Amino acid sequence: MALLKLSPSFKDYLWGGHKLVEDYHKQYDGEVLAESWELSCHPDGPSTIMNGAYAGKTLKEYIEAEGREVLGTNCRRFQDFPILIKFIDAKDNLSIQVHPDNSFALKNEGQYGKTEMWYVMDCREGAYLYYGFKKQITKEEFAARIENDTLLEVLHAVPVQKGDVLFIEAGTIHAIGKDIVIAEIQQNSNVTYRVYDYGRVGKDGKKRDLHIEKALAVTNRVPILRSKNSNPHVASCDYFTVDKLMLDGTVMKKMTGTIDKDSFASILFMEGKGTIWSGDEVLRFQKGDSFFLSAGSGVYEIAGTCEALVTTIREKVSEQKADMPATA
């Protein structure tokens, strides 16, 4: 089976900064790097394999060549690769937006909806993001506030610090605030409905499109309750399960895990450096690196210092809604 080091696709959205180059070792020569798509089979930005027999091929090409068994039995229910993992550097505020659920997105966009989670990797003191509404509002009030530029008055502004986690279920209005760096784990979708964009213009000198009618149709207009937690996981839902791994290099210098046939694993390194070993592969890692371990890879070992997110796909629990972290 395989241990694959991945090279990301890059996005230069106008609100981005340069921290992913400066702090996370991204090989990019543009002025603005907003997102790096670290684990992706999406046609809008596939990730590429850097090592082994498939070096230079996309992750999707590897899966097509080796067969869907490399994704694991828990992924059989998905027609496409189930998730997309990104680093996001918000130098400026992102637009206020909402994502549709699977039913609406498949019907109207031809792809799946988007439930996602954010892990705050870095931020300035006093940074905040928007997460749901302060109070329940009607569809008519929602539309009126979009029209008269008063939407921010009813959104819930959540202060954040490094290590905070938010789970954003499809239908939740949200936006990352400026001066925040985030790891995002999401469904494999690129569907976003923008409802407010601070009057900004794109590279063509025109204001970016809003998607008001679709947003009105899919937005949950009540405050988001965050009373449940996902212990022992960082987050867990039918689309992804995320766990945190930490090695301090002194008391904890090494850890060993096992990748069984149920699911592949994505390992995203947010801090540290060291080595990762699986089968015949021993690879070095540093802050910002991303690895894919195919289902059935067996034992793997990580040595050095690190803070990492490990993402797998659990068995579907249809009657259970997503487990939501208790702290922001």
Phi, psi and chi 1 to 4 in degrees:
 res  aa     phi    psi   chi1   chi2   chi3   chi4
   1 MET       - -169.3  -54.6  -52.1  -79.5      -
   2 ALA  -131.9  143.1      -      -      -      -
   3 LEU  -115.8  112.6  167.1   63.9      -      -
   4 LEU  -116.5  127.4  -54.8  176.9      -      -
   5 LYS   -89.0  133.9 -174.1  174.5 -177.0  179.4
   6 LEU  -110.8  144.6  -59.2  178.0      -      -
   7 SER  -106.8  132.7  175.5      -      -      -
   8 PRO   -84.9  166.4   32.6  -36.5      -      -
   9 SER   -92.2  149.8  -69.8      -      -      -
  10 PHE  -114.5  147.6  -62.3  125.8      -      -
  11 LYS  -128.6  131.4  -56.5  -64.1  179.2 -179.2
  12 ASP  -108.2   42.9   62.2  -11.5      -      -
  13 TYR   -55.2  150.5  -55.0  135.9      -      -
  14 LEU   -63.9  -20.2   75.6  170.9      -      -
  15 TRP   -88.7   -1.0   42.2  -99.7      -      -
  16 GLY   -78.2  170.0      -      -      -      -
  17 GLY  -122.1 -140.9      -      -      -      -
  18 HIS  -137.1   11.0 -148.4 -110.1      -      -
  19 LYS   -69.4  -28.7  -73.2 -173.2  176.5 -179.1
  20 LEU   -66.4  -27.5  -62.8 -177.9      -      -
  21 VAL   -80.2  -48.2  175.8      -      -      -
  22 GLU   -70.9  -40.1  -63.4  167.5   -3.8      -
  23 ASP  -108.7  -20.7  -62.1  -19.2      -      -
  24 TYR  -121.6   15.5  -64.2   88.1      -      -
  25 HIS    62.7   32.9  -53.6  102.7      -      -
  26 LYS   -80.0  132.0  -61.6  -55.2  164.2 -174.1
  27 GLN   -86.5   90.7  -59.5  -60.0  -52.5      -
  28 TYR  -148.7  132.3  176.6   79.1      -      -
  29 ASP  -109.0    9.2   56.2    9.2      -      -
  30 GLY   -81.9  170.6      -      -      -      -
  31 GLU   -78.9  -31.8  -65.8 -177.8    5.4      -
  32 VAL  -126.2  125.7  173.1      -      -      -
  33 LEU  -125.9  103.4  178.2   54.0      -      -
  34 ALA   -85.4  -43.5      -      -      -      -
  35 GLU  -140.1  145.1  -63.5 -177.6   -4.4      -
  36 SER  -120.7  122.1   60.9      -      -      -
  37 TRP   -87.5   97.8  -69.5   19.2      -      -
  38 GLU   -79.3  -38.3  -62.6  -66.6  -30.1      -
  39 LEU  -128.6  104.0  178.5   77.5      -      -
  40 SER  -150.8  132.4  172.4      -      -      -
  41 CYS  -114.5   13.9  -71.2      -      -      -
  42 HIS   -76.0  137.7 -161.4  -75.4      -      -
  43 PRO   -62.7  -21.0   19.2  -31.9      -      -
  44 ASP   -76.4   -8.6  -69.5  -13.2      -      -
  45 GLY   178.5   72.9      -      -      -      -
  46 PRO   -73.5  146.0   27.2  -34.3      -      -
  47 SER   -86.7  155.5   47.6      -      -      -
  48 THR  -120.0  144.3  -56.0      -      -      -
  49 ILE   -81.9  138.4  -64.0  165.6      -      -
  50 MET  -106.5  -13.8  -60.9  178.6   66.4      -
  51 ASN  -135.2  162.5   66.2  -64.5      -      -
  52 GLY    76.9 -164.0      -      -      -      -
  53 ALA   -66.0  -22.5      -      -      -      -
  54 TYR  -103.1   15.2  -71.3   91.5      -      -
  55 ALA   -54.8  131.0      -      -      -      -
  56 GLY    91.8  -14.1      -      -      -      -
  57 LYS   -88.6  157.4  -59.5  -69.8 -172.9 -179.7
  58 THR   -78.6  161.1   65.6      -      -      -
  59 LEU   -60.4  -37.8  179.8   58.3      -      -
  60 LYS   -62.6  -41.4 -176.9  178.0 -179.3 -179.4
  61 GLU   -63.9  -37.7  -71.1  172.1  -32.1      -
  62 TYR   -61.8  -46.6  161.1   75.8      -      -
  63 ILE   -63.3  -41.0  -64.2  166.7      -      -
  64 GLU   -64.0  -36.3  -70.2  172.9  -15.9      -
  65 ALA   -75.9  -40.0      -      -      -      -
  66 GLU   -89.9  -19.3  -69.2  -67.3  -37.1      -
  67 GLY    98.9  154.5      -      -      -      -
  68 ARG   -68.6   -7.7  -70.9 -177.9   58.8   85.6
  69 GLU   -59.9  -26.2  -68.4   79.7    8.6      -
  70 VAL   -67.7  -15.1  -59.3      -      -      -
  71 LEU   -87.2  -23.6  -58.1 -175.8      -      -
  72 GLY   101.3  159.5      -      -      -      -
  73 THR   -65.2  -29.3   56.7      -      -      -
  74 ASN   -70.2  -12.3  -69.3  -14.6      -      -
  75 CYS   -96.3    0.1  -67.4      -      -      -
  76 ARG   -62.2  -27.0  -71.4  174.6  179.9  170.1
  77 ARG   -75.5  -12.2   66.2 -177.3 -173.0  -90.8
  78 PHE   -97.0  131.9  -60.8  107.3      -      -
  79 GLN   -70.6  -38.3 -178.5  175.8  -12.6      -
  80 ASP  -115.1  172.4  -59.3  -43.5      -      -
  81 PHE   -54.8  131.5 -170.8   74.0      -      -
  82 PRO   -79.1  -26.4   25.2  -33.4      -      -
  83 ILE  -131.2  166.8   59.7  172.7      -      -
  84 LEU  -139.7  130.8 -163.0  163.7      -      -
  85 ILE  -121.4  133.4  -63.6  178.7      -      -
  86 LYS  -133.2  155.5  -52.5  172.5  179.8  176.6
  87 PHE   -99.9  139.3  -73.3  133.8      -      -
  88 ILE  -129.3  127.0  -59.2  174.9      -      -
  89 ASP  -113.4  105.2  173.4   21.2      -      -
  90 ALA   -97.3   94.0      -      -      -      -
  91 LYS   -73.1  -31.7 -176.5  178.8 -179.4 -179.9
  92 ASP  -123.6  170.5 -160.0   -2.5      -      -
  93 ASN   -64.1  136.8  -63.6  -46.1      -      -
  94 LEU   -78.8  161.4  -87.2   69.5      -      -
  95 SER   -63.8  154.1   61.8      -      -      -
  96 ILE   -75.6  126.8  -51.5  -61.0      -      -
  97 GLN  -148.4  170.0   57.4 -168.5 -114.3      -
  98 VAL  -148.2  150.8   65.8      -      -      -
  99 HIS  -114.3  142.5  -53.3  -55.9      -      -
 100 PRO   -79.0  165.3   31.3  -35.8      -      -
 101 ASP   -83.0  178.5   62.2   15.3      -      -
 102 ASN   -60.0  -44.4  -69.9  -22.6      -      -
 103 SER   -60.1  -49.3  176.9      -      -      -
 104 PHE   -67.8  -42.7 -170.5   94.9      -      -
 105 ALA   -67.7  -41.8      -      -      -      -
 106 LEU   -64.0  -38.8  -74.1  168.4      -      -
 107 LYS   -70.9  -39.4  179.7  179.6  178.6 -180.0
 108 ASN  -104.6  -20.9  -67.8  -83.9      -      -
 109 GLU  -122.9  -13.9  -48.8  -65.1  -15.0      -
 110 GLY    74.6   16.4      -      -      -      -
 111 GLN  -145.7  174.0   59.0  178.6  -57.5      -
 112 TYR   -74.0  162.6  -73.4   95.3      -      -
 113 GLY   -75.7 -168.5      -      -      -      -
 114 LYS  -141.7  111.1 -171.0 -167.6  -63.7 -172.0
 115 THR  -104.9  140.6  -74.4      -      -      -
 116 GLU  -147.2  168.9   62.3 -168.3   15.7      -
 117 MET  -135.2  151.0   65.2  145.5  -77.8      -
 118 TRP  -116.3  136.3  -68.9  -22.6      -      -
 119 TYR  -118.0  119.4 -175.8   96.4      -      -
 120 VAL   -79.0  112.8  178.4      -      -      -
 121 MET   -87.9  -31.0  -60.9 -167.4  -61.2      -
 122 ASP  -163.6  152.1 -165.2   14.4      -      -
 123 CYS  -168.1  159.3   63.3      -      -      -
 124 ARG   -78.5  159.3   65.5  170.9  172.6   81.2
 125 GLU   -62.2  133.4 -174.6  175.4   -6.5      -
 126 GLY    88.2    2.4      -      -      -      -
 127 ALA   -67.6  151.7      -      -      -      -
 128 TYR  -150.7  165.0   64.4   92.4      -      -
 129 LEU  -137.1  166.4   44.7   77.7      -      -
 130 TYR   -99.8  136.4  -71.4  112.6      -      -
 131 TYR  -148.8   93.4 -179.2   70.4      -      -
 132 GLY    76.3 -169.8      -      -      -      -
 133 PHE  -103.7  153.3  -68.3   94.1      -      -
 134 LYS   -68.0  -34.6  -66.6  178.9 -177.2  177.0
 135 LYS  -147.3  163.0   61.5  176.2 -176.3  176.2
 136 GLN   -70.8  136.1 -176.8  171.1   -9.2      -
 137 ILE  -129.5  159.3   64.9  171.4      -      -
 138 THR   -81.2  164.3   65.2      -      -      -
 139 LYS   -61.9  -35.6 -170.1  173.3 -176.9  177.9
 140 GLU   -67.8  -42.4  -68.5   72.5   22.4      -
 141 GLU   -65.7  -40.1 -178.8 -178.6   -4.4      -
 142 PHE   -56.7  -48.8 -173.8   25.3      -      -
 143 ALA   -63.7  -41.2      -      -      -      -
 144 ALA   -65.8  -40.6      -      -      -      -
 145 ARG   -70.0  -32.1  -73.1 -174.2  175.6  -83.6
 146 ILE   -63.9  -43.1  -65.9  171.6      -      -
 147 GLU   -65.4  -41.4  177.2   66.8   25.0      -
 148 ASN  -102.5   15.0   60.6   30.1      -      -
 149 ASP    60.9   37.0  -72.6  -17.1      -      -
 150 THR  -116.5   16.1   61.8      -      -      -
 151 LEU   -61.1  -37.7 -179.0   60.2      -      -
 152 LEU   -60.1  -25.0  -61.8 -175.3      -      -
 153 GLU   -64.3  -25.2  -64.9  176.7    5.8      -
 154 VAL  -110.3    5.1  -67.5      -      -      -
 155 LEU   -88.1  149.2  -62.7 -175.4      -      -
 156 HIS   -85.8  109.9 -176.6 -157.8      -      -
 157 ALA   -87.7  119.0      -      -      -      -
 158 VAL  -108.9  113.6  178.9      -      -      -
 159 PRO   -63.8  143.2  -18.1   31.6      -      -
 160 VAL  -131.9  160.0  -67.7      -      -      -
 161 GLN  -142.6  168.4   58.8 -174.6   -4.9      -
 162 LYS   -55.1  133.4 -175.9  175.9  179.3  178.9
 163 GLY    96.0   -8.2      -      -      -      -
 164 ASP   -71.4  151.3  -75.9  -12.8      -      -
 165 VAL  -130.2  136.0  175.0      -      -      -
 166 LEU  -130.3  136.2  -79.5   93.7      -      -
 167 PHE  -102.1  124.1 -175.0   91.9      -      -
 168 ILE  -115.2   98.0  -59.3  106.1      -      -
 169 GLU   -73.8  149.5 -163.6  166.2   11.0      -
 170 ALA   -50.2  136.9      -      -      -      -
 171 GLY    96.2   -7.3      -      -      -      -
 172 THR   -90.0  122.1  -57.5      -      -      -
 173 ILE   -71.8  141.0 -163.9  164.4      -      -
 174 HIS  -165.0  166.2   62.0  -81.7      -      -
 175 ALA  -168.9  138.7      -      -      -      -
 176 ILE   -78.8  133.8  -57.4  171.8      -      -
 177 GLY   -84.1  169.0      -      -      -      -
 178 LYS   -69.5  155.9   64.3  180.0 -179.0  179.6
 179 ASP    62.8   41.9  -62.1  -38.1      -      -
 180 ILE  -130.9  135.0  -58.2  176.3      -      -
 181 VAL  -112.0  129.4  179.9      -      -      -
 182 ILE  -131.8  145.4  -83.3  177.2      -      -
 183 ALA   -98.1  128.1      -      -      -      -
 184 GLU  -118.4  126.9  178.5  176.7  -77.8      -
 185 ILE  -113.3  126.9  -67.6   89.1      -      -
 186 GLN  -147.0  167.0   58.8  161.4   88.1      -
 187 GLN   -60.5  156.2  -74.6 -178.5  -98.6      -
 188 ASN   -77.0   81.8 -176.3   15.9      -      -
 189 SER  -151.4  151.7  171.1      -      -      -
 190 ASN  -127.1   35.9 -161.5   26.3      -      -
 191 VAL   -98.8  117.4  178.3      -      -      -
 192 THR  -135.3  132.8  -65.5      -      -      -
 193 TYR  -107.2  113.6  -62.3  149.8      -      -
 194 ARG   -91.3  130.3 -166.7 -178.6  -59.8  122.3
 195 VAL  -117.2  -17.0  -62.7      -      -      -
 196 TYR  -155.9  134.1  179.6   76.3      -      -
 197 ASP  -137.9   25.3 -162.6   32.5      -      -
 198 TYR    59.7   20.4  -57.7   92.5      -      -
 199 GLY    70.6   16.8      -      -      -      -
 200 ARG   -74.4  159.5  -67.6 -179.8  -66.5 -154.9
 201 VAL  -118.6  151.0  -62.3      -      -      -
 202 GLY   -84.2 -169.4      -      -      -      -
 203 LYS   -64.2  -24.0  -64.9  178.1 -179.1  178.5
 204 ASP   -84.6    3.2   58.9    1.8      -      -
 205 GLY    81.2    3.1      -      -      -      -
 206 LYS  -108.4  152.4  -60.1  177.9 -178.9  178.7
 207 LYS   -64.2  142.7  -70.5 -175.1  177.4 -178.9
 208 ARG   -70.5  150.7  -62.8 -162.6  -65.6  172.7
 209 ASP   -63.4  143.2  -68.9  -22.2      -      -
 210 LEU  -104.9  159.2  -59.7 -179.1      -      -
 211 HIS  -129.4   59.2  -45.5   95.0      -      -
 212 ILE   -66.4  -47.9  -63.9  171.5      -      -
 213 GLU   -61.6  -43.1  -68.6  -57.1  -42.3      -
 214 LYS   -68.1  -38.9  -70.7  179.9  177.6  178.4
 215 ALA   -63.6  -40.8      -      -      -      -
 216 LEU   -60.6  -32.2  -69.9  172.9      -      -
 217 ALA   -76.3  -26.9      -      -      -      -
 218 VAL  -112.7  -11.9  -56.0      -      -      -
 219 THR   -77.4  133.2  -58.9      -      -      -
 220 ASN   -82.9  112.3 -179.9    9.0      -      -
 221 ARG   -97.5   34.2  -58.0 -178.9  -50.8  -82.7
 222 VAL  -123.1  158.2  -60.6      -      -      -
 223 PRO   -59.9  145.6  -23.9   34.4      -      -
 224 ILE   -88.3  121.7  -54.7  -59.0      -      -
 225 LEU   -88.8  131.0  -59.9  177.8      -      -
 226 ARG  -120.7   54.7  -55.6  174.6   63.2 -126.9
 227 SER   -89.7  -17.9   58.5      -      -      -
 228 LYS   -96.5  153.4  -63.9  172.0   65.4  177.4
 229 ASN  -124.8  171.2   64.5   56.0      -      -
 230 SER  -116.3   23.3   56.0      -      -      -
 231 ASN   -51.9  136.7  -71.2  -26.1      -      -
 232 PRO   -89.3   10.2   34.6  -36.5      -      -
 233 HIS   -92.2  159.6  -51.2  -66.7      -      -
 234 VAL   -67.7  -43.0  172.2      -      -      -
 235 ALA  -158.7  150.6      -      -      -      -
 236 SER  -153.6  130.7 -173.2      -      -      -
 237 CYS  -151.5 -177.9   65.6      -      -      -
 238 ASP   -67.4  -13.4  -82.7  -15.9      -      -
 239 TYR   -98.7  -28.7  -53.7  112.9      -      -
 240 PHE  -163.8  152.9   49.5   77.7      -      -
 241 THR  -125.5  131.0  -66.1      -      -      -
 242 VAL  -122.2  129.5 -177.5      -      -      -
 243 ASP  -122.6  153.7  -66.0  -75.1      -      -
 244 LYS  -106.2  136.6 -173.0  174.4  179.4  178.5
 245 LEU  -120.7  131.2  167.3   64.6      -      -
 246 MET  -135.2  131.9  -64.8 -170.3   70.5      -
 247 LEU  -127.2  127.1  -64.1  175.7      -      -
 248 ASP   -94.4   -6.2   61.4   11.5      -      -
 249 GLY    81.2   -2.7      -      -      -      -
 250 THR  -122.5  -75.7   54.1      -      -      -
 251 VAL   -71.2  -44.9  176.6      -      -      -
 252 MET  -112.3  101.4  -67.0  -68.9  -67.0      -
 253 LYS  -104.9  -15.8  -59.9  179.5 -178.9  179.5
 254 LYS  -155.6  145.7 -175.3 -176.2  -61.2 -175.1
 255 MET  -140.8  153.6   68.0   80.6   59.2      -
 256 THR  -126.1  138.2  -59.6      -      -      -
 257 GLY  -136.1  177.2      -      -      -      -
 258 THR  -135.0  131.7  -57.6      -      -      -
 259 ILE  -103.6  108.7  -50.9  -61.1      -      -
 260 ASP   -90.5 -169.0   60.0   25.0      -      -
 261 LYS   -81.8   -3.3  -66.7 -177.6  179.1 -180.0
 262 ASP   -72.4  -37.4  -67.4  -18.7      -      -
 263 SER  -158.2  149.0  174.0      -      -      -
 264 PHE   -68.4  172.5   69.4   88.8      -      -
 265 ALA  -134.3  138.6      -      -      -      -
 266 SER  -107.3  131.2  160.8      -      -      -
 267 ILE  -119.0  119.5  -57.1 -179.2      -      -
 268 LEU  -115.4  114.4 -170.4   69.0      -      -
 269 PHE   -90.4  117.8  -71.7   97.9      -      -
 270 MET   -97.7  -20.6  -57.2  178.2  -67.6      -
 271 GLU  -149.0  159.7  -62.1  -75.5   -8.6      -
 272 GLY    93.7 -174.0      -      -      -      -
 273 LYS  -160.4  156.2   60.4 -178.6  179.0  179.0
 274 GLY   163.9 -148.2      -      -      -      -
 275 THR  -128.3  151.4   58.6      -      -      -
 276 ILE  -127.2  134.7  179.0  169.4      -      -
 277 TRP  -128.1  137.2  161.4   84.3      -      -
 278 SER  -155.9  127.7  178.2      -      -      -
 279 GLY    58.3 -123.5      -      -      -      -
 280 ASP   -92.8   -0.7  -64.2  -30.2      -      -
 281 GLU  -100.0  130.4  -71.3  -82.6   10.2      -
 282 VAL  -126.5  114.4 -179.5      -      -      -
 283 LEU  -123.1  148.4  -58.6  174.4      -      -
 284 ARG   -86.9  149.7  -61.6 -159.3   62.4   81.3
 285 PHE  -131.3  157.3   71.8   82.6      -      -
 286 GLN  -142.8  172.3   62.2 -179.7  -14.1      -
 287 LYS   -50.4  127.0  177.8  178.9 -179.5  177.1
 288 GLY    99.8   -7.0      -      -      -      -
 289 ASP   -82.1  155.1  -78.2  -13.0      -      -
 290 SER  -133.9  135.1  171.7      -      -      -
 291 PHE  -131.0  148.5  -67.3   83.6      -      -
 292 PHE  -118.3  125.6  174.3   92.3      -      -
 293 LEU  -113.5  120.4  -72.7   85.6      -      -
 294 SER   -69.1  153.8   59.2      -      -      -
 295 ALA   -58.3  139.7      -      -      -      -
 296 GLY    81.9   10.7      -      -      -      -
 297 SER   -67.6  -20.6  -69.8      -      -      -
 298 GLY    81.9 -142.5      -      -      -      -
 299 VAL   -74.2  137.1  175.7      -      -      -
 300 TYR  -132.7  160.1   71.5   94.7      -      -
 301 GLU  -138.8  138.6 -179.8 -179.1  -82.8      -
 302 ILE  -121.1  130.1  -62.8  173.1      -      -
 303 ALA  -130.3  143.3      -      -      -      -
 304 GLY   125.9 -142.9      -      -      -      -
 305 THR  -119.3  142.9   61.9      -      -      -
 306 CYS  -166.8  156.2   77.5      -      -      -
 307 GLU  -130.7  117.2 -180.0  177.4  -26.2      -
 308 ALA  -139.6  155.3      -      -      -      -
 309 LEU  -109.4  128.3  -64.5  178.9      -      -
 310 VAL  -110.1  118.8 -178.6      -      -      -
 311 THR  -113.6  130.3  -57.7      -      -      -
 312 THR  -133.3  174.6   54.6      -      -      -
 313 ILE  -113.9  121.8  -50.4  -60.3      -      -
 314 ARG   -87.9  170.7   74.9 -178.7 -170.6 -168.8
 315 GLU   -66.2  142.3 -173.5  176.7    5.6      -
 316 LYS   -64.6  134.7 -177.1  176.7  175.5   60.7
 317 VAL  -122.2   85.6 -174.6      -      -      -
 318 SER   -63.5  -32.6   57.8      -      -      -
 319 GLU   -85.2   -6.2   67.8  -83.0    4.9      -
 320 GLN  -102.4  127.7  179.1  178.1  -23.6      -
 321 LYS   -78.3  170.0  -64.4 -161.7   73.5  173.8
 322 ALA   -60.6  139.4      -      -      -      -
 323 ASP   -79.2  130.1  -60.4  -33.1      -      -
 324 MET  -111.9  127.8  -62.5  170.1   63.6      -
 325 PRO   -55.7  147.3  -23.8   34.0      -      -
 326 ALA   -87.5  -15.7      -      -      -      -
 327 THR  -121.8  148.7   57.9      -      -      -
 328 ALA  -101.3      -      -      -      -      -
